[in-house]
């Protein structure tokens, strides 16, 4: 999912954080995927992996990310006056272009290595990052597929969804429709809305769903065409989540198929056109 993006990287002004050596090593250290993990991801369209990060690492990097979200949501319209999309989360994108701590997290090799292995690609580039903080009292996130927003030529995109705390059912964990990335059905071209919740929900009625809570340190990866949603946050605690969207390092920019993709072409791929390698200054290669 996405909205308008900055046309170019914004120069970082903050000084680089002093990262403890064990945390920095953990961020880049390869993660041992369970046997058959890639096969499961490709079959079901998502996977949840436990113990990807420690509490210490999550606490360390949540600080600059939460500070950036706070800066960009000052004066936000009261939640009861927002649309369904606006009630779903506070959305702040491309944090890596502004803050050294956020950039260090986004450029970490552990998550990028997992994404590469799951998709079976030669490597991955960054499409963009986005913080998705669901406030106390935040509403549900309607059913949708992310890649309907993205001008990509293949299906090789994946989102890492990284909660900075455990996410119990009452806080709104992601819900996935199992195998939905492989079906052609009504609603695949719909933006996030009340209408998408109803129409896609009917379409997926017969498919199994997974909406289990996330333990601390658990991370999910879902394909760009996998249908997913999230429930409301009925707790008094902010649900802090950072997401990183990776694309195949050999991805070619696709021809936009709707207005959202046309906007993303200029926003996330500045200076590029359909048929170009998706390698603008906003899309650095993260892995290997």
C-alpha positions as CSV (number, residue, x, y, z in Angstrom):
1,X,0.0,0.0,0.0
2,X,1.2,3.5,-0.6
3,X,0.4,7.2,-1.1
4,X,2.4,9.9,-2.8
5,X,6.2,9.6,-2.3
6,X,9.0,12.1,-2.2
7,X,10.6,12.6,-5.6
8,X,14.2,12.3,-4.3
9,X,16.0,11.3,-1.1
10,X,16.0,13.9,1.7
11,X,19.4,14.6,3.1
12,X,19.7,13.3,6.6
13,X,20.6,15.9,9.3
14,X,20.8,13.8,12.4
15,X,24.1,12.4,13.6
16,X,24.6,8.7,13.2
17,X,23.5,6.7,16.2
18,X,26.2,4.8,18.2
19,X,25.0,1.3,17.7
20,X,26.2,-1.4,20.2
21,X,28.3,-3.9,18.4
22,X,26.1,-6.9,19.3
23,X,23.0,-5.2,17.9
24,X,24.7,-4.2,14.7
25,X,26.0,-7.7,14.2
26,X,22.5,-9.2,14.8
27,X,21.0,-6.8,12.2
28,X,23.2,-8.2,9.5
29,X,23.8,-11.8,10.6
30,X,22.2,-14.4,8.4
31,X,19.0,-15.9,9.7
32,X,18.6,-19.7,9.5
33,X,15.3,-20.3,7.7
34,X,13.3,-23.4,8.7
35,X,13.4,-26.2,6.3
36,X,10.7,-25.8,3.5
37,X,10.2,-22.1,4.5
38,X,10.7,-20.8,0.9
39,X,8.3,-23.5,-0.4
40,X,5.7,-22.6,2.2
41,X,6.0,-18.9,1.3
42,X,5.6,-19.5,-2.4
43,X,2.6,-21.8,-1.8
44,X,0.8,-19.8,0.8
45,X,1.9,-16.3,-0.2
46,X,3.3,-15.4,3.3
47,X,5.2,-16.8,6.2
48,X,5.6,-15.8,9.8
49,X,9.1,-16.4,11.4
50,X,9.7,-16.4,15.1
51,X,12.7,-15.0,16.9
52,X,14.0,-13.0,14.0
53,X,15.1,-10.1,16.2
54,X,15.9,-9.7,19.9
55,X,14.1,-7.3,22.3
56,X,17.3,-5.3,22.6
57,X,17.5,-4.7,18.8
58,X,13.8,-3.9,18.5
59,X,14.0,-1.4,21.4
60,X,17.1,0.3,20.0
61,X,15.7,0.9,16.5
62,X,12.2,1.6,17.5
63,X,13.4,4.9,19.1
64,X,14.4,6.8,16.0
65,X,11.6,5.3,13.9
66,X,8.9,6.3,16.5
67,X,10.5,9.8,16.8
68,X,10.2,10.3,13.0
69,X,6.6,9.1,13.0
70,X,5.8,11.6,15.9
71,X,7.4,14.4,13.9
72,X,5.4,13.7,10.8
73,X,2.0,13.2,12.6
74,X,2.0,16.4,14.7
75,X,-1.3,18.2,14.2
76,X,-2.9,15.1,12.6
77,X,-6.7,15.2,12.2
78,X,-8.5,13.6,15.2
79,X,-9.0,9.9,14.6
80,X,-12.8,10.1,14.7
81,X,-12.7,12.6,11.8
82,X,-10.6,10.5,9.4
83,X,-11.6,8.1,6.7
84,X,-11.4,4.3,7.1
85,X,-7.9,4.4,5.6
86,X,-6.8,7.2,7.9
87,X,-8.1,5.5,11.0
88,X,-6.2,2.3,10.1
89,X,-2.7,3.6,10.9
90,X,-0.3,6.5,11.0
91,X,1.7,6.0,7.8
92,X,5.2,7.5,7.3
93,X,7.4,6.5,4.4
94,X,11.0,6.5,3.3
95,X,12.3,7.1,6.8
96,X,15.7,5.9,5.6
97,X,16.2,9.1,3.7
98,X,15.9,11.3,6.8
99,X,17.4,9.5,9.8
100,X,20.6,7.5,10.1
101,X,19.2,5.1,12.7
102,X,16.2,4.3,10.5
103,X,18.5,3.9,7.5
104,X,20.7,1.4,9.4
105,X,17.7,-0.7,10.2
106,X,16.2,-0.6,6.7
107,X,19.6,-1.5,5.1
108,X,20.1,-4.5,7.4
109,X,21.2,-7.6,5.7
110,X,19.2,-10.1,7.8
111,X,15.7,-9.2,6.6
112,X,17.0,-8.6,3.0
113,X,18.6,-12.0,3.0
114,X,15.4,-13.7,4.1
115,X,13.4,-11.8,1.4
116,X,15.9,-13.0,-1.2
117,X,15.7,-16.6,-0.1
118,X,11.9,-16.6,0.0
119,X,11.5,-15.2,-3.5
120,X,14.4,-17.2,-4.9
121,X,15.9,-14.1,-6.6
122,X,19.6,-13.1,-7.1
123,X,19.2,-10.3,-4.7
124,X,16.8,-7.5,-3.6
125,X,16.5,-3.7,-3.9
126,X,14.5,-1.4,-1.7
127,X,11.2,-0.4,-3.1
128,X,10.4,1.8,0.0
129,X,10.0,1.6,3.7
130,X,7.0,2.7,5.7
131,X,6.1,2.9,9.4
132,X,2.5,1.7,10.1
133,X,1.6,2.7,13.6
134,X,-1.9,1.8,14.7
135,X,-3.0,4.1,17.4
136,X,-5.1,3.2,20.4
137,X,-8.6,3.1,19.1
138,X,-7.3,2.8,15.5
139,X,-9.7,1.1,13.1
140,X,-9.4,-2.0,11.0
141,X,-7.3,-2.2,7.8
142,X,-9.5,-3.4,4.9
143,X,-8.7,-6.3,2.7
144,X,-6.2,-5.4,-0.1
145,X,-3.2,-6.5,-2.2
146,X,-0.3,-4.2,-2.1
147,X,1.0,-4.7,-5.6
148,X,-2.1,-3.2,-7.2
149,X,-0.4,0.1,-6.2
150,X,3.0,-0.7,-7.6
151,X,4.2,-0.4,-11.3
152,X,6.3,-3.6,-11.3
153,X,6.8,-6.0,-14.2
154,X,6.8,-9.3,-12.2
155,X,5.4,-10.6,-9.0
156,X,8.8,-10.6,-7.2
157,X,8.0,-8.2,-4.4
158,X,7.7,-8.9,-0.7
159,X,6.9,-6.9,2.4
160,X,8.7,-7.6,5.8
161,X,6.3,-6.6,8.6
162,X,8.3,-6.0,11.8
163,X,6.4,-5.2,15.0
164,X,8.4,-3.5,17.7
165,X,6.3,-5.2,20.4
166,X,4.2,-8.4,20.7
167,X,0.9,-8.0,18.8
168,X,-2.0,-9.8,20.5
169,X,-5.3,-10.2,18.7
170,X,-6.7,-7.1,20.4
171,X,-3.9,-4.9,18.9
172,X,-4.6,-5.8,15.2
173,X,-2.1,-8.3,13.8
174,X,-2.0,-8.9,10.1
175,X,-4.5,-11.4,8.8
176,X,-3.5,-13.3,5.6
177,X,-5.7,-15.2,3.1
178,X,-3.8,-18.4,2.4
179,X,-2.9,-18.9,-1.3
180,X,-4.7,-15.7,-2.4
181,X,-1.7,-14.5,-4.4
182,X,-2.3,-17.3,-6.9
183,X,-6.0,-16.6,-7.7
184,X,-7.4,-14.2,-10.2
185,X,-10.5,-12.7,-8.6
186,X,-12.7,-9.7,-8.2
187,X,-11.1,-7.0,-6.0
188,X,-7.5,-7.5,-7.0
189,X,-7.4,-4.0,-8.5
190,X,-9.2,-2.3,-5.6
191,X,-7.6,0.3,-3.3
192,X,-7.9,0.1,0.4
193,X,-11.5,1.1,1.3
194,X,-14.7,0.0,2.9
195,X,-15.7,-1.3,-0.5
196,X,-12.5,-3.5,-0.7
197,X,-13.3,-5.0,2.7
198,X,-16.7,-6.1,1.6
199,X,-16.0,-7.2,-2.0
200,X,-12.7,-8.9,-1.3
201,X,-14.0,-10.5,1.9
202,X,-16.8,-12.1,-0.1
203,X,-14.3,-13.3,-2.8
204,X,-12.0,-14.9,-0.1
205,X,-14.8,-16.5,1.9
206,X,-13.8,-20.0,1.0
207,X,-10.1,-19.6,1.5
208,X,-8.4,-20.3,4.9
209,X,-7.2,-17.3,6.9
210,X,-4.4,-16.8,9.4
211,X,-4.7,-14.0,11.9
212,X,-2.7,-15.3,14.8
213,X,-0.9,-12.9,17.2
214,X,2.8,-12.0,16.8
215,X,5.2,-12.8,19.5
216,X,8.0,-10.3,20.3
217,X,10.7,-10.7,17.7
218,X,8.3,-12.5,15.2
219,X,8.3,-11.1,11.6
220,X,6.1,-11.8,8.7
221,X,6.8,-11.7,5.0
222,X,4.0,-11.5,2.4
223,X,4.0,-11.4,-1.3
224,X,2.8,-8.3,-3.2
225,X,-0.3,-10.0,-4.5
226,X,-1.3,-11.7,-1.2
227,X,-4.6,-10.4,0.2
228,X,-4.3,-9.3,3.8
229,X,-6.0,-7.1,6.4
230,X,-5.8,-6.2,10.1
231,X,-8.2,-5.8,12.9
232,X,-8.6,-2.7,15.0
233,X,-6.4,-1.8,18.0
234,X,-8.7,-1.9,21.0
235,X,-5.9,-1.6,23.5
236,X,-4.5,1.6,25.1
237,X,-1.0,0.9,23.6
238,X,0.3,2.2,20.3
239,X,1.0,-0.7,17.8
240,X,4.4,0.2,16.4
241,X,5.3,-1.6,13.1
242,X,8.0,-0.9,10.6
243,X,7.7,-2.4,7.1
244,X,10.3,-2.8,4.4
245,X,9.2,-3.6,0.8
246,X,11.8,-5.4,-1.3
247,X,11.8,-6.1,-5.0
248,X,13.9,-8.4,-7.1
249,X,17.3,-6.7,-7.8
250,X,16.7,-7.4,-11.5
251,X,13.2,-5.9,-11.4
252,X,12.1,-3.9,-14.5
253,X,9.7,-1.0,-14.1
254,X,6.3,-2.0,-15.4
255,X,3.8,0.0,-17.4
256,X,1.3,1.7,-15.0
257,X,-2.1,0.1,-15.1
258,X,-4.0,2.6,-12.9
259,X,-3.6,6.1,-11.4
260,X,-2.0,4.8,-8.2
261,X,0.7,3.0,-10.2
262,X,1.3,6.1,-12.4
263,X,1.8,8.1,-9.2
264,X,4.2,5.5,-7.8
265,X,6.2,5.5,-11.0
266,X,7.1,9.2,-10.5
267,X,7.3,8.9,-6.7
268,X,9.2,5.7,-6.1
269,X,11.1,5.4,-9.4
270,X,12.1,9.1,-10.1
271,X,13.7,9.6,-13.5
272,X,12.8,6.1,-14.7
273,X,10.3,4.9,-17.3
274,X,8.7,1.5,-18.1
275,X,11.2,-0.9,-19.3
276,X,14.1,0.5,-17.2
277,X,15.9,-1.4,-14.5
278,X,14.2,-0.4,-11.2
279,X,17.3,1.2,-9.9
280,X,16.7,4.9,-9.1
281,X,18.5,6.6,-6.2
282,X,15.5,5.6,-4.1
283,X,16.0,1.9,-4.9
284,X,19.4,0.9,-3.7
285,X,20.4,-2.7,-3.8
286,X,20.3,-4.0,-0.2
287,X,21.3,-7.6,-0.7
288,X,23.8,-9.1,-1.4
